[in-house]
Amino acid sequence: MYIIKLNAIDSTNTYLKEMSSVSLPQDYTVVVAELQTKGRGQMGAEWIAESGKNLTASVFKRFTAFNVTDQFYISMTVSLAIIRALNSFKIPRLHIKWPNDILSADRKLCGILIENVIKNNRLQGSIIGFGLNVNQKSFDNLPQASSMSLLTGVIYNKEEVLSELLKQLKIYFTLLEQKKLLEIKSEYESLLFRKNKPSTFRTPKDDSFSGIIQGVTETGQLQVWTEDDIIKIFDLKEVKLMY
């Protein structure tokens, strides 16, 4: 494992992307920053963290014989590894908000951004970026955010948190490499936020509808049982869960 520690950078994912454009980094190359000035989330959303209080990092995972069509299993694997790591720190009521936000109850703790390196239609590696709220106590204009410390009253050692996260990533990626796809998908779906509960969804056209989350497809689309008694599937850009 190769860990690069930085005081400040625009984005740890961007740093690894630039590295991989020259040559593929070692497996489990990690870039950690005390401050990200241009952290990004899903669909280009900006992610802002207080300097030194949180864990902002990216990990490069190499692949040799991974099917490109199974990319969403990487997202599920990472989500489960982070949940397992947080469990070890006694963080309560953990869920995954589709596709890969980590919540405690209904408060966001961690965002994940995965960018795959594909050459000649082969998946060569994944850049796994995550921003975990660890010791930050104030989230201005972010009423649905929280941190490990806010939830438990404990001030955490970020090195210990990172070490546990990397340990769990290795465990879960071993399962993925062993093709334990059914087990991974089943565990992921069991942790889905609002699964089997009536929920409200919003479309890009600002239309709302009610439905019940049933699970996900193997390619990561959300399966929702809608009011007209059929199960519809939605891509990330097609629907937003309101809560």
C-alpha positions as CSV (number, residue, x, y, z in Angstrom):
1,M,0.0,0.0,0.0
2,Y,1.3,3.4,-1.0
3,I,-0.1,6.5,0.9
4,I,0.3,10.1,-0.3
5,K,-0.5,12.7,2.3
6,L,-1.3,16.3,1.2
7,N,-2.2,19.4,3.1
8,A,-4.5,20.8,0.4
9,I,-5.5,19.9,-3.1
10,D,-8.3,20.6,-5.5
11,S,-9.5,17.0,-5.6
12,T,-7.9,13.7,-4.5
13,N,-9.8,11.9,-7.4
14,T,-8.3,14.4,-9.9
15,Y,-4.8,13.7,-8.5
16,L,-5.2,10.0,-9.0
17,K,-6.7,10.5,-12.5
18,E,-3.6,12.5,-13.5
19,M,-1.3,9.8,-12.1
20,S,-3.2,7.0,-14.0
21,S,-3.0,8.9,-17.2
22,V,0.8,8.5,-17.1
23,S,0.9,4.9,-15.7
24,L,-1.5,2.9,-13.6
25,P,-0.8,3.5,-9.9
26,Q,0.0,0.6,-7.6
27,D,-3.0,-1.4,-6.2
28,Y,-4.4,0.5,-3.1
29,T,-2.5,3.7,-3.8
30,V,-4.1,6.2,-1.4
31,V,-4.2,10.0,-1.6
32,V,-5.3,11.8,1.6
33,A,-5.8,15.5,1.9
34,E,-6.5,17.7,4.9
35,L,-8.4,20.0,2.6
36,Q,-10.1,19.6,-0.7
37,T,-10.8,22.9,-2.5
38,K,-12.9,21.4,-5.3
39,G,-14.2,18.1,-3.9
40,R,-16.9,16.6,-6.2
41,G,-19.8,14.3,-5.6
42,Q,-22.3,12.4,-7.8
43,M,-23.3,14.2,-11.0
44,G,-20.8,17.0,-10.4
45,A,-22.2,18.2,-7.1
46,E,-19.7,20.2,-5.0
47,W,-18.5,18.7,-1.7
48,I,-17.2,21.0,1.0
49,A,-15.4,19.9,4.2
50,E,-13.9,21.9,7.0
51,S,-10.1,21.6,6.9
52,G,-8.5,19.0,9.1
53,K,-11.8,17.7,10.5
54,N,-12.8,15.1,8.0
55,L,-11.4,12.3,6.0
56,T,-11.1,13.2,2.3
57,A,-9.3,10.5,0.3
58,S,-9.1,8.5,-2.9
59,V,-8.0,4.9,-3.4
60,F,-6.8,3.4,-6.6
61,K,-8.0,-0.3,-7.0
62,R,-6.5,-2.2,-9.9
63,F,-8.5,-4.8,-11.9
64,T,-7.2,-7.5,-14.3
65,A,-10.2,-9.5,-15.4
66,F,-13.3,-7.5,-14.4
67,N,-16.4,-7.3,-16.6
68,V,-17.2,-3.7,-17.5
69,T,-20.9,-4.4,-17.3
70,D,-20.5,-5.2,-13.6
71,Q,-19.2,-1.7,-12.7
72,F,-22.0,-1.1,-10.2
73,Y,-20.7,-4.0,-8.0
74,I,-17.7,-1.8,-7.3
75,S,-20.0,0.9,-6.0
76,M,-21.9,-1.7,-3.8
77,T,-18.6,-3.1,-2.6
78,V,-17.3,0.3,-1.5
79,S,-20.5,1.2,0.2
80,L,-20.6,-2.0,2.2
81,A,-16.9,-1.6,3.2
82,I,-17.6,1.9,4.6
83,I,-20.7,0.7,6.4
84,R,-18.7,-2.1,8.0
85,A,-15.9,0.3,9.0
86,L,-18.4,2.7,10.6
87,N,-20.0,-0.2,12.5
88,S,-16.7,-0.9,14.1
89,F,-16.8,2.7,15.5
90,K,-20.3,2.1,16.9
91,I,-22.0,4.6,14.5
92,P,-25.7,3.9,14.8
93,R,-28.5,3.2,12.3
94,L,-26.4,3.1,9.1
95,H,-28.0,2.9,5.7
96,I,-27.1,3.4,2.0
97,K,-29.1,6.0,0.2
98,W,-29.1,5.0,-3.5
99,P,-26.7,4.8,-5.1
100,N,-24.0,5.3,-2.5
101,D,-24.5,8.0,0.1
102,I,-23.9,6.6,3.6
103,L,-26.4,7.8,6.2
104,S,-26.9,7.5,9.9
105,A,-30.7,7.5,10.3
106,D,-31.5,10.3,7.8
107,R,-28.2,12.3,8.2
108,K,-25.5,12.1,5.5
109,L,-22.1,11.0,6.8
110,C,-20.2,10.0,3.7
111,G,-20.3,10.7,0.0
112,I,-18.6,8.4,-2.6
113,L,-17.4,9.2,-6.1
114,I,-16.1,6.3,-8.2
115,E,-14.4,7.0,-11.5
116,N,-13.4,4.0,-13.6
117,V,-10.3,3.8,-15.8
118,I,-11.3,2.0,-19.0
119,K,-8.9,1.4,-21.9
120,N,-9.7,-0.7,-25.0
121,N,-13.1,-1.6,-23.4
122,R,-11.3,-3.2,-20.4
123,L,-11.7,-2.0,-16.8
124,Q,-8.1,-1.4,-15.6
125,G,-8.8,0.2,-12.3
126,S,-11.2,2.3,-10.2
127,I,-10.5,5.6,-8.5
128,I,-12.6,5.5,-5.3
129,G,-13.1,8.9,-3.7
130,F,-14.8,9.4,-0.4
131,G,-15.5,12.3,1.9
132,L,-16.4,11.1,5.4
133,N,-17.5,13.6,8.0
134,V,-15.5,12.6,11.1
135,N,-15.0,15.4,13.6
136,Q,-16.8,18.4,12.0
137,K,-19.4,19.9,14.4
138,S,-21.1,22.5,12.2
139,F,-22.7,22.1,8.8
140,D,-24.0,25.5,7.7
141,N,-26.8,25.3,5.1
142,L,-26.6,21.5,5.2
143,P,-29.4,20.4,7.5
144,Q,-29.2,16.8,6.5
145,A,-25.5,16.4,7.2
146,S,-23.8,15.0,10.4
147,S,-20.5,13.5,11.5
148,M,-19.2,10.6,13.5
149,S,-18.3,12.9,16.3
150,L,-21.7,14.6,16.4
151,L,-23.4,11.2,16.6
152,T,-21.3,9.7,19.4
153,G,-19.6,12.6,21.2
154,V,-16.2,11.0,20.5
155,I,-13.3,12.8,18.8
156,Y,-11.9,10.3,16.4
157,N,-8.3,9.7,15.3
158,K,-8.6,10.0,11.5
159,E,-5.6,7.7,10.9
160,E,-7.4,4.9,12.8
161,V,-10.6,5.6,10.7
162,L,-8.6,5.5,7.5
163,S,-6.9,2.3,8.5
164,E,-10.2,0.6,9.3
165,L,-11.7,1.8,6.0
166,L,-8.8,0.4,4.0
167,K,-9.0,-2.9,5.9
168,Q,-12.7,-3.3,5.1
169,L,-12.1,-2.3,1.4
170,K,-9.6,-5.1,1.1
171,I,-12.0,-7.6,2.7
172,Y,-14.9,-6.6,0.4
173,F,-12.8,-6.4,-2.7
174,T,-11.6,-9.9,-2.0
175,L,-15.3,-11.0,-2.0
176,L,-15.8,-9.2,-5.3
177,E,-12.7,-10.9,-6.8
178,Q,-14.2,-14.2,-5.6
179,K,-17.3,-13.4,-7.6
180,K,-19.6,-13.3,-4.5
181,L,-21.9,-11.1,-6.5
182,L,-25.2,-12.4,-5.1
183,E,-24.0,-11.9,-1.5
184,I,-22.8,-8.4,-2.2
185,K,-26.0,-7.3,-3.9
186,S,-28.1,-8.9,-1.2
187,E,-26.3,-7.2,1.6
188,Y,-26.4,-3.9,-0.3
189,E,-30.1,-4.1,-0.8
190,S,-30.7,-5.0,2.9
191,L,-29.1,-1.7,3.8
192,L,-30.9,0.5,1.3
193,F,-32.4,3.6,2.9
194,R,-36.3,3.7,2.7
195,K,-36.4,0.2,1.3
196,N,-40.0,-1.3,1.5
197,K,-41.3,2.0,2.9
198,P,-43.7,4.4,1.1
199,S,-41.5,7.3,-0.2
200,T,-41.7,10.3,-2.4
201,F,-39.6,10.8,-5.5
202,R,-39.0,13.7,-7.8
203,T,-38.1,13.8,-11.5
204,P,-35.9,16.3,-13.3
205,K,-39.1,18.0,-14.5
206,D,-40.0,18.6,-10.9
207,D,-42.9,16.1,-10.9
208,S,-43.5,14.1,-7.8
209,F,-44.7,10.5,-7.4
210,S,-45.0,8.0,-4.6
211,G,-43.5,4.5,-4.6
212,I,-41.7,1.9,-2.6
213,I,-38.0,0.9,-3.2
214,Q,-37.7,-2.8,-3.9
215,G,-34.0,-3.0,-4.7
216,V,-31.6,-2.4,-7.6
217,T,-30.7,-4.0,-10.9
218,E,-27.3,-5.5,-11.5
219,T,-26.4,-2.3,-13.4
220,G,-27.4,-0.1,-10.5
221,Q,-30.8,1.2,-11.6
222,L,-33.3,1.7,-8.8
223,Q,-36.4,-0.6,-8.7
224,V,-39.5,1.2,-7.5
225,W,-43.0,-0.2,-7.0
226,T,-45.1,2.7,-8.2
227,E,-48.7,3.7,-7.5
228,D,-49.9,2.1,-10.8
229,D,-48.8,-1.3,-9.3
230,I,-45.8,-1.9,-11.5
231,I,-42.1,-2.0,-10.8
232,K,-40.3,0.7,-12.7
233,I,-36.5,1.1,-13.0
234,F,-34.7,4.5,-12.9
235,D,-31.2,5.7,-13.6
236,L,-29.5,8.2,-11.3
237,K,-30.4,11.2,-13.4
238,E,-34.1,10.1,-13.7
239,V,-35.2,10.3,-10.1
240,K,-34.4,11.7,-6.7
241,L,-35.6,10.3,-3.4
242,M,-37.1,13.0,-1.2
243,Y,-36.7,12.7,2.6
